[in-house]
Amino acid sequence: MKLSIRHETHYDYSAPLQYALQQLCLTPQANAHQAVEEWHVSAPGHLYAQRDAFGNLSHSWSMARAKGGRHVYRGSVMAHGVVRTQPSPWLVDDLAAPHPALYLRPTPLTAPDAALVGLGRSHLLGRSDDEAALLALAGAVAGAVEYRAGITHVGTSAAEALALGAGVCQDQAHVFIAACRAAGLPARYVSGYFHSPRAHHLASHAWADVCVDLAARRWLSVDITHRCTMDERHVRLAVGPDYAACAPVRGVREGGGNEAMSVRVRIEPLPGAMHEEITLES
């Protein structure tokens, strides 16, 4: 599937902004799942590209208002381009990528409690490289953490989301990752995009990769929200141990007063691109 993507993040401030620094993980990379035909990122300041610790291509920019310089009350970050995807959910890391064992370590957002340990071990012990078992775990997580916006926030942990019984795709991915790691299986967070005319709220999406062959660095990509493996509807942006490590936009600022942020993501199949609408799990 050939997809046109446009991702806009707009900021408005109630007072002059004195300083801002942001890191952007908004650039998809070519791999066995996708080919990037064109991609552009823009921000209010000059962009500096770098490869982060997890192999993502990221950009940083900063802005400082000089004494007597103009006041800044608003700004926008934009990413747009064309990506061609194919349905295979399997990926193999090259030797330059971090070793998969890195993704066995818990993080503040994925630290396991007794419930997460029990969830992972009940589904995966003895079946850690079994695609059916991983999809069964995804289904169990999606059932235990109902998709519901407004219940959690970016700092909600996997244990908290499981106890609440509700959250968004980020929370479902964290619960799944924590359960996999508790069963001894490396798992990493994936940020990206998802195309469906009937699920606009999921245009910015999150799911998980699970390493099913440590020696070969082979990963299976699983969409917990839709209880399926990654297919042509998914576009990958970045990976990391959890959301905090590969958030699309993160940063700090000084001044600005109250901040109002709006995000708009538009994904469209290009004319002539092969497209098959697949029924989504509820």
C-alpha positions in Angstrom: 0.0 0.0 0.0 1.3 3.5 -0.9 0.4 6.0 1.8 0.6 9.8 1.9 1.1 11.0 5.5 0.9 14.5 7.0 1.6 15.0 10.7 1.2 18.5 12.2 1.8 19.6 15.8 0.9 23.2 16.5 1.7 25.1 19.7 0.2 28.3 21.1 1.5 30.1 24.3 -0.1 32.6 26.5 3.1 34.4 27.2 6.4 35.0 25.4 8.5 31.8 24.9 12.1 32.4 26.0 13.7 29.0 25.2 12.7 25.7 23.6 14.5 22.4 22.9 12.8 19.5 21.2 13.7 16.0 19.9 11.6 14.7 17.1 11.3 11.0 16.3 9.2 11.7 13.2 11.3 10.1 10.4 10.4 6.5 9.2 13.2 4.4 7.9 13.4 1.8 5.2 13.2 -1.8 6.2 11.7 -5.1 5.2 8.2 -3.8 5.9 8.4 -0.3 4.3 10.1 1.8 1.7 10.3 5.6 2.2 9.7 7.3 -1.1 9.9 10.9 0.2 9.9 12.5 3.7 10.3 16.0 5.1 10.4 17.4 8.6 10.2 21.0 9.5 10.3 23.0 12.8 10.6 26.6 14.0 14.4 26.2 14.3 17.3 24.5 12.3 17.1 20.7 12.5 20.1 18.6 13.5 19.8 14.9 12.5 21.3 12.2 14.6 21.0 8.4 15.2 19.8 7.7 18.7 20.8 4.8 21.0 18.0 2.6 19.6 18.9 3.1 15.9 16.1 5.7 15.2 16.8 8.7 12.9 15.8 11.6 15.0 16.1 15.4 14.8 16.7 18.1 17.4 16.1 21.8 17.3 16.3 24.7 19.7 15.3 28.3 20.0 16.4 31.1 22.4 15.0 34.6 22.2 17.8 37.1 22.1 17.5 40.2 24.4 15.2 42.6 22.6 14.2 40.0 20.0 10.7 39.3 19.0 8.3 37.5 21.2 7.3 34.0 20.2 3.7 32.9 21.0 3.2 30.0 18.6 5.0 27.5 16.4 4.5 24.3 14.4 6.3 21.0 13.8 5.4 19.2 10.6 6.4 15.8 9.1 5.0 14.6 5.7 5.8 12.3 2.9 5.1 9.0 1.1 5.7 5.5 2.4 5.1 2.2 0.6 4.2 -0.7 2.9 3.8 -4.4 2.6 2.1 -6.9 4.9 4.9 -8.9 6.4 5.2 -8.6 10.2 8.7 -10.0 10.4 11.9 -7.9 10.8 15.6 -8.8 11.2 17.9 -6.2 12.8 21.3 -5.6 11.4 24.4 -5.9 13.6 24.5 -2.1 14.1 21.2 -2.2 16.1 21.2 -2.7 19.8 21.3 -6.3 20.9 17.8 -7.6 21.5 18.7 -8.5 25.1 18.6 -4.7 25.8 14.8 -5.0 25.6 14.6 -7.5 28.5 15.3 -4.7 31.0 12.3 -3.1 32.8 11.7 0.6 32.6 9.5 2.8 34.8 6.7 2.5 32.3 7.0 -1.3 32.0 8.1 -2.5 35.4 6.3 -5.8 36.1 4.1 -6.5 39.1 2.6 -9.8 40.1 -0.3 -9.4 37.7 1.9 -8.7 34.7 4.2 -11.6 35.5 1.3 -13.9 35.8 -0.2 -12.6 32.5 3.1 -13.2 30.6 4.0 -16.6 32.0 0.5 -18.0 31.6 0.6 -17.3 27.9 4.2 -17.6 26.9 6.1 -20.1 29.1 7.2 -22.9 26.8 5.7 -21.1 23.7 7.9 -18.0 23.5 8.5 -18.2 19.7 4.9 -19.2 18.9 3.0 -16.6 16.9 -0.3 -18.0 18.0 0.7 -17.6 21.6 1.8 -14.0 21.1 -1.5 -13.2 19.4 -3.4 -14.9 22.3 -1.5 -12.7 24.7 -2.3 -9.6 22.6 -6.0 -10.6 22.7 -5.8 -11.1 26.5 -4.2 -7.6 27.0 -6.7 -5.9 24.7 -9.5 -7.6 26.7 -8.0 -6.6 30.1 -7.1 -3.0 29.0 -10.2 -1.7 27.1 -9.4 1.0 24.6 -10.7 4.2 26.2 -9.3 7.6 25.8 -8.9 10.1 28.6 -8.4 7.5 31.4 -4.5 7.5 31.3 -1.7 9.9 30.5 1.8 9.6 29.0 3.3 8.7 32.5 0.8 5.9 33.2 2.7 2.6 33.8 1.8 -0.8 32.5 0.9 -2.0 36.0 -1.4 1.0 36.5 -3.1 0.6 33.2 -3.7 -3.1 33.8 -5.2 -2.3 37.3 -7.4 0.4 35.7 -8.6 -1.9 33.0 -8.6 0.8 30.4 -6.2 3.0 28.4 -5.1 3.7 24.8 -2.8 1.9 22.4 0.3 3.2 24.3 -0.9 1.5 27.5 -1.9 -1.7 25.8 1.6 -1.8 24.2 3.3 -1.3 27.6 1.2 -4.0 29.2 2.1 -6.4 26.4 5.8 -5.5 26.5 6.0 -5.9 30.3 4.2 -9.3 30.1 6.6 -10.5 27.4 9.7 -9.4 29.3 8.4 -11.1 32.5 8.3 -14.4 30.5 11.9 -13.9 29.3 11.1 -12.5 25.9 12.7 -9.3 24.6 10.0 -6.8 23.5 10.2 -3.2 22.4 7.8 -0.3 21.9 7.0 0.8 18.3 5.6 4.3 17.5 4.1 4.9 14.1 1.0 5.4 12.1 -2.1 3.3 11.3 -4.3 3.8 8.3 -8.0 3.0 8.5 -10.9 5.2 7.2 -12.9 4.0 10.2 -10.3 4.6 12.9 -9.1 8.2 12.6 -8.3 8.4 16.3 -5.6 5.7 15.7 -3.8 7.5 13.0 -0.9 8.0 15.5 -0.5 4.5 16.8 1.7 2.3 19.0 2.3 -1.5 19.1 5.2 -3.8 19.9 8.0 -6.0 18.5 8.8 -9.3 20.1 12.2 -11.0 19.5 11.4 -14.6 18.8 15.0 -15.6 17.8 17.7 -13.9 19.8 20.6 -15.3 17.8 19.1 -14.2 14.4 17.8 -10.9 15.9 14.4 -11.8 14.4 11.3 -9.9 15.5 7.6 -10.4 15.1 5.6 -7.1 15.2 2.2 -7.3 17.0 -0.6 -4.8 17.1 -2.2 -5.3 20.5 -5.1 -2.9 19.9 -6.3 -4.7 16.8 -5.2 -8.2 18.0 -3.2 -8.8 14.8 0.3 -8.7 13.4 1.7 -5.7 11.6 0.4 -5.4 8.1 0.3 -2.9 5.2 -1.8 -0.5 7.3 1.1 0.2 9.6 4.0 2.7 9.1 6.9 2.5 11.6 8.5 5.6 13.0 10.7 4.6 15.9 11.4 1.9 18.5 12.6 2.0 22.1 12.1 0.3 25.5 8.9 2.3 26.0 7.0 5.4 24.9 9.3 7.8 26.8 12.4 6.6 24.8 10.8 7.2 21.3 8.0 9.7 21.7 7.3 11.4 18.3 7.8 14.9 19.9 9.4 15.6 23.3 11.2 18.6 24.8 11.6 21.3 27.4 10.8 25.0 27.4 11.3 28.2 29.4 8.6 30.8 29.5 5.5 30.6 27.3 3.0 30.6 30.2 0.1 28.2 29.4 0.6 25.9 26.4 -2.2 24.8 24.0 -1.2 22.0 21.7 -3.1 20.5 18.8 -2.1 17.5 16.7 -3.5 16.5 13.3 -2.5 13.4 11.4 -3.9 12.7 8.0 -3.1 9.4 6.2 -4.4 8.6 2.7 -3.8 5.9 0.2 -2.5 7.4 -3.0 -4.6 6.9 -6.2 -3.7 3.6 -7.9 -2.2 2.1 -4.8 -3.3 -1.4 -4.0 -5.6 -1.2 -1.0 -7.7 -3.8 0.8 -9.9 -2.7 3.7 -9.6 -5.2 6.5 -12.2 -5.6 9.3 -10.9 -4.3 12.6 -11.3 -6.0 15.9 -13.5 -4.0 18.3 
